[in-house]
Amino acid sequence: MKKPILRFSLMSLLFLAFVPIVFAFSYTDGKGVTYTAAINKHGAALKSKRDTIYLGLSCDANSPQYGIGSWGWANGGFLVIFKSVSIGFPHQEIEAAKNHECKL
């Protein structure tokens, strides 16, 4: 039986070398709202059906719906704090900061 041979063109290898690395995950807040998160070099973007939350590398948060805030993590999950609302993600971890710097 012949083994299949994988062939890559030079163009496809170059394309893969310059594609930004983005990881997508799903998180559910304490009220049961599900967010899709895209982790990138700037932090993370969490999007639900009605809200968008951006988590920055320096523990800052921003949302078109809630304004400017902050975020952090602890053993019990991570929390996003805005002036008008706090959104908790219990029993979940997120890699959106450098070296786990955003401790609560």
Secondary structure, 3 states (H helix, E strand, C coil): CCCCCCCCCHHHHHHHHHCCCCEEEEEECCCCCEEEEEEECCEEEEECCCCEEEEECCCEEEECCCEEEEEEEECCEEEEEECCCEEEEECCCCCCCHHHCCEC
